[in-house]
Amino acid sequence: MIRPRKVFAQHWLKSEKALGEIITAAQLKQSDRILEIGPGTGILTRRLLLLVQSLVAVEIDRDLCEHLVKELGKAKNFLLLQGDFLELDVLSLIEGYPAFQNSNKVVANIPYNITGPIVEKLLGTIANPNPHPYDLIVLLVQKEVAERLVAKPGSKAFGALTVRVQYLAESELISVVPAGAFYPPPKVDSAVVRLTPRKIEPAADDPRKLETLVKLGFGAKRKMLRNNLQSLVERDRLTQLLEQLEINPQARAEELSVRQWVTLANQLVVSG
């Protein structure tokens, strides 16, 4: 019997209800080509394979890879890659497998301890978006992280991660998944989120400046924005810019919407 390993932060989903919510959220079509990160024992993989054209799974655990090969290796629409998703160049590895290229959707129950890096690899960054964006990305993540991904301006959960992700994708919280839906149960609840990559309008004139602005702006959340950005723009000038944009000069970083962040960055580019 294969047991979950702490070193890989493994918590295997066992809830049929949650599995159904993930599959429904993915809006699957027979022509879809799926990328799954961390298939584990294959409980989600089995269901996906029945509904899509192809599935590429990336699993770091060698024991689980052996299990998956035994269980699913005969499926013609299944390709398994062994390794760390964050380190693998998936596109290069599947060059010789044309039937598995051009994945258009990601569906995965990902390790919570590397959620941020995985989301960044899938979406890219503000300055360097993924040049081949997915149609949509459905992830099972820690509830607290899900709340940050979908947060609205002015809420406690709204932060730098929110701005970086929502600049690149529409974010939706699909459902909350209780800890008891997993084996072993994690210490926190989880949630299914759907990210739909898209271009924000207006776009940042200088994406790198926007990245820097966001990083500095959220550097100390309790401080007013004009204090956090002193190293980038003089306080009085920033106060004037905020007033021009009809933003409270005493606003904190989490009070600005993603579009306001973009507009502020673009004004700094023009007047910088």
C-alpha positions as CSV (number, residue, x, y, z in Angstrom):
1,M,0.0,0.0,0.0
2,I,1.3,3.4,-1.0
3,R,1.2,6.0,1.9
4,P,1.2,9.8,1.6
5,R,4.6,11.3,2.2
6,K,5.1,14.5,4.2
7,V,8.2,15.4,2.2
8,F,6.0,16.0,-0.8
9,A,3.1,17.5,1.2
10,Q,0.8,14.8,-0.1
11,H,-2.9,14.9,0.8
12,W,-5.0,12.7,-1.5
13,L,-8.5,13.8,-2.4
14,K,-11.1,11.1,-1.6
15,S,-14.4,13.1,-1.9
16,E,-16.6,12.3,-4.9
17,K,-18.4,15.6,-4.4
18,A,-15.1,17.6,-4.7
19,L,-14.0,15.5,-7.7
20,G,-17.2,16.4,-9.4
21,E,-16.8,20.1,-8.6
22,I,-13.3,20.1,-10.1
23,I,-14.5,18.4,-13.3
24,T,-17.5,20.6,-13.7
25,A,-15.4,23.7,-13.2
26,A,-13.0,22.6,-16.0
27,Q,-15.8,22.8,-18.6
28,L,-14.3,19.8,-20.3
29,K,-14.7,19.0,-24.0
30,Q,-13.6,15.8,-25.8
31,S,-11.0,17.9,-27.7
32,D,-9.3,19.2,-24.6
33,R,-5.7,18.4,-23.9
34,I,-5.1,18.5,-20.1
35,L,-2.0,19.1,-18.0
36,E,-2.3,17.6,-14.5
37,I,0.2,18.5,-11.8
38,G,0.6,16.0,-8.9
39,P,-1.8,13.2,-10.0
40,G,-1.0,11.2,-6.8
41,T,-2.9,7.9,-6.9
42,G,-4.8,8.9,-10.0
43,I,-8.2,9.4,-8.6
44,L,-8.8,12.5,-10.6
45,T,-6.7,11.3,-13.5
46,R,-9.0,8.3,-14.2
47,R,-12.0,10.5,-14.5
48,L,-10.3,13.1,-16.7
49,L,-9.0,10.4,-19.1
50,L,-12.6,9.4,-20.0
51,L,-13.5,12.9,-21.0
52,V,-10.6,14.4,-22.9
53,Q,-8.4,13.9,-25.9
54,S,-5.1,13.6,-24.0
55,L,-3.6,14.1,-20.5
56,V,0.0,14.9,-19.5
57,A,0.6,14.2,-15.8
58,V,3.6,15.4,-13.9
59,E,4.4,13.5,-10.7
60,I,7.5,13.9,-8.5
61,D,7.1,10.7,-6.4
62,R,8.7,7.7,-8.1
63,D,6.6,5.2,-6.1
64,L,3.4,6.9,-7.3
65,C,4.8,6.9,-10.9
66,E,5.1,3.2,-10.7
67,H,1.6,2.9,-9.4
68,L,0.2,5.2,-12.1
69,V,2.0,3.2,-14.8
70,K,0.5,0.0,-13.6
71,E,-3.0,1.4,-13.2
72,L,-3.2,3.8,-16.2
73,G,-0.2,2.9,-18.4
74,K,-2.4,1.2,-21.1
75,A,-4.5,4.3,-21.7
76,K,-3.5,5.7,-25.1
77,N,-4.4,9.3,-24.1
78,F,-2.2,9.3,-21.0
79,L,1.5,10.4,-20.8
80,L,3.3,10.5,-17.4
81,L,6.4,12.6,-16.7
82,Q,8.4,11.9,-13.5
83,G,10.0,15.0,-11.9
84,D,9.4,18.3,-10.2
85,F,7.0,20.4,-12.2
86,L,8.8,23.6,-11.2
87,E,12.0,22.3,-12.6
88,L,10.8,20.4,-15.7
89,D,10.7,21.9,-19.2
90,V,7.4,20.1,-20.1
91,L,7.3,21.5,-23.6
92,S,10.8,20.1,-24.4
93,L,10.0,16.7,-22.9
94,I,6.9,16.1,-25.0
95,E,8.5,17.3,-28.3
96,G,8.5,13.7,-29.5
97,Y,4.8,13.1,-28.6
98,P,2.7,15.3,-30.9
99,A,-0.6,13.8,-29.6
100,F,0.2,15.3,-26.1
101,Q,1.4,18.8,-27.2
102,N,-0.4,22.1,-26.8
103,S,-2.2,21.4,-23.6
104,N,-5.1,23.9,-23.4
105,K,-6.3,23.4,-19.8
106,V,-4.7,22.6,-16.4
107,V,-6.7,20.6,-13.8
108,A,-4.9,19.7,-10.6
109,N,-4.8,19.2,-6.9
110,I,-1.5,20.8,-6.2
111,P,0.9,20.8,-3.2
112,Y,0.0,23.7,-1.0
113,N,3.6,24.5,-0.1
114,I,4.4,25.5,-3.6
115,T,1.1,27.0,-4.8
116,G,2.6,30.4,-5.5
117,P,5.4,29.2,-7.7
118,I,3.1,26.8,-9.6
119,V,0.6,29.6,-10.4
120,E,3.4,31.8,-11.5
121,K,4.8,29.1,-13.9
122,L,1.3,28.6,-15.3
123,L,0.4,32.2,-15.8
124,G,3.8,33.9,-16.0
125,T,4.4,37.2,-14.4
126,I,3.2,40.8,-15.1
127,A,6.4,41.5,-17.0
128,N,6.6,38.1,-18.7
129,P,3.2,36.5,-19.1
130,N,3.0,33.0,-20.4
131,P,3.3,33.4,-24.2
132,H,1.0,30.4,-24.7
133,P,-1.7,30.9,-22.1
134,Y,-4.1,28.1,-21.2
135,D,-7.8,28.4,-21.9
136,L,-8.4,27.9,-18.2
137,I,-6.7,26.6,-15.1
138,V,-8.7,24.7,-12.3
139,L,-6.7,24.2,-9.1
140,L,-7.5,22.7,-5.7
141,V,-5.6,24.9,-3.2
142,Q,-5.6,26.0,0.4
143,K,-8.7,28.0,1.2
144,E,-6.7,30.9,2.5
145,V,-4.7,31.1,-0.8
146,A,-7.9,30.8,-2.8
147,E,-9.4,33.8,-0.9
148,R,-6.3,35.8,-1.8
149,L,-6.6,34.8,-5.5
150,V,-10.2,36.0,-5.8
151,A,-10.1,38.9,-3.3
152,K,-11.8,42.2,-3.9
153,P,-10.1,45.6,-3.2
154,G,-10.4,46.7,0.4
155,S,-10.5,43.2,1.8
156,K,-7.9,41.8,4.1
157,A,-7.1,39.0,1.6
158,F,-6.3,41.5,-1.1
159,G,-2.5,41.6,-1.6
160,A,0.4,41.6,-4.1
161,L,-0.5,38.0,-5.2
162,T,-4.0,39.1,-5.9
163,V,-2.8,41.9,-8.2
164,R,-0.2,39.8,-10.0
165,V,-2.8,37.0,-10.7
166,Q,-5.8,39.2,-11.5
167,Y,-3.7,41.2,-13.9
168,L,-3.3,38.0,-15.9
169,A,-6.5,36.1,-15.3
170,E,-10.1,36.2,-14.2
171,S,-10.2,34.5,-10.8
172,E,-13.2,32.6,-9.4
173,L,-13.8,30.6,-6.2
174,I,-15.8,27.6,-7.3
175,S,-16.3,25.7,-4.0
176,V,-14.9,25.1,-0.5
177,V,-13.5,21.6,0.2
178,P,-13.3,20.6,3.9
179,A,-10.2,19.0,5.3
180,G,-12.1,15.7,5.8
181,A,-12.3,15.3,2.0
182,F,-8.6,14.3,2.0
183,Y,-6.4,11.5,3.3
184,P,-4.7,12.4,5.4
185,P,-6.7,15.5,6.3
186,P,-4.7,18.7,6.2
187,K,-4.9,21.1,9.0
188,V,-6.9,23.6,6.9
189,D,-9.8,23.6,4.5
190,S,-9.3,23.9,0.8
191,A,-11.0,25.4,-2.2
192,V,-11.4,24.9,-5.9
193,V,-10.5,27.9,-8.0
194,R,-10.7,28.6,-11.7
195,L,-8.3,31.0,-13.4
196,T,-9.2,32.1,-16.9
197,P,-6.2,33.9,-18.5
198,R,-7.0,37.1,-20.3
199,K,-5.5,40.5,-21.1
200,I,-6.4,43.3,-18.8
201,E,-7.5,46.6,-20.3
202,P,-5.8,49.0,-20.1
203,A,-2.6,47.1,-20.1
204,A,0.5,48.4,-18.3
205,D,2.7,50.6,-20.5
206,D,5.7,49.4,-18.6
207,P,5.0,46.0,-17.0
208,R,8.2,45.9,-15.0
209,K,7.4,49.2,-13.4
210,L,4.0,47.9,-12.4
211,E,5.7,44.8,-10.9
212,T,8.0,47.0,-8.9
213,L,5.1,49.3,-7.9
214,V,3.1,46.4,-6.5
215,K,6.0,44.9,-4.7
216,L,6.8,48.2,-2.9
217,G,3.2,49.1,-2.4
218,F,2.5,46.0,-0.4
219,G,5.8,46.0,1.3
220,A,4.2,47.2,4.6
221,K,0.5,46.7,4.4
222,R,-0.3,48.9,7.4
223,K,1.4,51.9,5.9
224,M,-0.2,54.3,3.5
225,L,0.7,53.8,-0.1
226,R,2.5,57.1,-0.4
227,N,4.9,56.0,2.4
228,N,5.6,52.6,0.9
229,L,6.4,54.2,-2.5
230,Q,8.7,56.9,-1.3
231,S,11.8,55.2,-2.8
232,L,10.1,55.3,-6.2
233,V,8.2,58.5,-6.3
234,E,8.3,61.6,-4.1
235,R,5.4,61.8,-1.6
236,D,3.9,65.1,-2.6
237,R,4.0,64.1,-6.3
238,L,2.3,60.8,-5.5
239,T,-0.3,62.5,-3.5
240,Q,-1.0,64.8,-6.4
241,L,-1.2,61.8,-8.8
242,L,-3.6,59.9,-6.5
243,E,-5.9,62.9,-6.3
244,Q,-5.9,63.2,-10.1
245,L,-6.9,59.6,-10.3
246,E,-9.6,60.2,-7.7
247,I,-7.9,57.8,-5.2
248,N,-7.8,58.7,-1.5
249,P,-4.2,60.1,-0.9
250,Q,-4.3,58.2,2.4
251,A,-5.1,54.9,0.8
252,R,-3.3,51.7,1.6
253,A,-2.2,49.3,-1.1
254,E,-5.1,46.9,-0.7
255,E,-7.7,49.6,-1.3
256,L,-6.7,50.0,-5.0
257,S,-8.2,47.8,-7.7
258,V,-6.0,46.1,-10.2
259,R,-7.1,48.6,-12.8
260,Q,-6.2,51.5,-10.5
261,W,-2.7,49.9,-10.0
262,V,-2.3,49.8,-13.8
263,T,-3.5,53.4,-14.2
264,L,-1.2,54.6,-11.5
265,A,1.8,52.8,-13.0
266,N,1.0,54.2,-16.4
267,Q,0.8,57.7,-15.0
268,L,4.2,57.3,-13.4
269,V,5.6,56.1,-16.8
270,V,4.2,59.2,-18.5
271,S,5.4,61.7,-15.9
272,G,8.5,59.8,-14.8
